[in-house]
């Protein structure tokens, strides 16, 4: 049994990670800035702490007495949030900085940092037919403004804490993770959850059209949460010292993503395009050559399979929300 700290545990990915680490028999301290009632998943088996990890003293409190740290804490969301909250995204650098310092001083054995495909050079993502971003494509640096630069800087900090202080650090670059128990509205959701919400809402209200940001031809690869969790743990306990892609290589256009959701829902919509909305780079995909070389594995859950599970969960949540609103309206009358 290891004693493991998971930072950002109230969020989507980290909530699933806490679940798996507990299932594996570890003692887990789950930490997040949000009140417990706003966490996506809360486990009674964990030591749940509400702390602002941007503050150095709180990082010492979080890691002291534990063996390992998984840092998934950040102020982030989908492209709409990232493009409109660059300063907030940059401030997340305080979390990784102070967690690394506290981990060094408290004798942490291993430290995992969740980076992002947003670190990649934008000039290598101008074609929707992206051949796949190799790990070396992060340099020369031209990362996503704000969020991507914070991630790239924090990667470098992990590297230098390993070189200068002997702290074992591991870094994975996430590519568009999706699945149940995550954000699907409110402005921080990513494309898979947003498309599910839009189609479900249209089917509930009888609406016949959907608005898509950009022209719908921009491409991405989307990784199902189960693959992400396996990759995180495998990378953490590997000998891989360099940042590694963690993403699916099944690239689709946003239009094709909508096709998939419509097929699952059995509900077709007329498409309206908003060219002025945040849309990110034209083409992004994960080159999985290195992860297959090092781990003999790559994320492989088919998009349609993962999206069906995700759609079902979001549909259930939205129906619950509608039922609660209806009950509240009856009560108020």
Secondary structure as GFF3:
##gff-version 3
##sequence-region A 1 333
A	DSSP	beta_strand	3	7	.	.	.	ID=ss1
A	DSSP	alpha_helix	12	23	.	.	.	ID=ss2
A	DSSP	beta_strand	27	32	.	.	.	ID=ss3
A	DSSP	three_ten_helix	36	38	.	.	.	ID=ss4
A	DSSP	beta_strand	47	50	.	.	.	ID=ss5
A	DSSP	alpha_helix	56	63	.	.	.	ID=ss6
A	DSSP	beta_strand	68	71	.	.	.	ID=ss7
A	DSSP	alpha_helix	79	84	.	.	.	ID=ss8
A	DSSP	alpha_helix	86	91	.	.	.	ID=ss9
A	DSSP	alpha_helix	93	106	.	.	.	ID=ss10
A	DSSP	beta_strand	110	116	.	.	.	ID=ss11
A	DSSP	three_ten_helix	117	119	.	.	.	ID=ss12
A	DSSP	three_ten_helix	122	124	.	.	.	ID=ss13
A	DSSP	three_ten_helix	135	138	.	.	.	ID=ss14
A	DSSP	alpha_helix	147	165	.	.	.	ID=ss15
A	DSSP	beta_strand	168	174	.	.	.	ID=ss16
A	DSSP	beta_strand	177	178	.	.	.	ID=ss17
A	DSSP	alpha_helix	191	205	.	.	.	ID=ss18
A	DSSP	beta_strand	209	213	.	.	.	ID=ss19
A	DSSP	beta_strand	219	221	.	.	.	ID=ss20
A	DSSP	beta_strand	223	224	.	.	.	ID=ss21
A	DSSP	alpha_helix	225	236	.	.	.	ID=ss22
A	DSSP	beta_strand	244	246	.	.	.	ID=ss23
A	DSSP	beta_strand	251	253	.	.	.	ID=ss24
A	DSSP	alpha_helix	254	265	.	.	.	ID=ss25
A	DSSP	beta_strand	270	274	.	.	.	ID=ss26
A	DSSP	alpha_helix	289	295	.	.	.	ID=ss27
A	DSSP	alpha_helix	303	332	.	.	.	ID=ss28
###
